[in-house]
């Protein structure tokens, strides 16, 4: 039995759907899955090459990535931030996410558009460039800004900055947020300023994480990330490594639909 560390946050619907995809792969019956979120695996296990046979990871934590750089077994990285001697990446086509979002807002009649990215997260830059390029073909106004992914300890400052930026966008407008948490923050800012959603401000997130999109008030529309397909592909890559493959090309999965709410 192969011992596989699953270092993906299972507190999110993305992580749970990735796990469903991994579990659905036929090779899964020959693996023991050890979930980081459940305490099945720790940093000491990652340093001991006899403990694990392979890893599936979605993390940008610098210390963790430094540890894994020396891992001798196969690693499948879901965030495109890690390279080892035996690894491949399974990620989303974030450029397509940007195009999909722009087309969705165009089809709903918006010509004033904006992108709210998140700092220090490379996919945000990719989808932002793609969104702006696609929007330039039809939009009369296009604005862009960014905010930290984590607001720890500075919530009031970031809320004020977000409210000021939002107030400067010509209405009605459509805004793409780089992820669902950022989209939720935009919705909260709209509600505080009494902007009507979606008539005056339409907000799109990315990921379609149900615990965020459905709990938000109003609910949040979101570009769907194919998390289950990512898990299935990640499992297939790991299986091929276990079968003796020494190189696999990276996989970039399409994201072409929006969960409209």
Secondary structure, DSSP 8 states (H G I E B T S, - for coil): -EEEEEES-TTSHHHHHHHHHHHHSGGGGGEEEEEGGGTS--HHHHH-TTT-SEEEE----HHHHHHHTT--SEEEESSS----TTEEEEEE-HHHHHHHHHHHHHHTT--EEEEEEETT-HHHHHHHHHHHHHHTTT-SEEEEEEE-S--TT-HHHHHHHHHHHHHTS-SSEEEEESSHHHHHHHHHHHHHHT--TTTTEEEEEEE--HHHHTTSSS--EEEE--HHHHHHHHHHHHHHHHTT------EEE----EE--
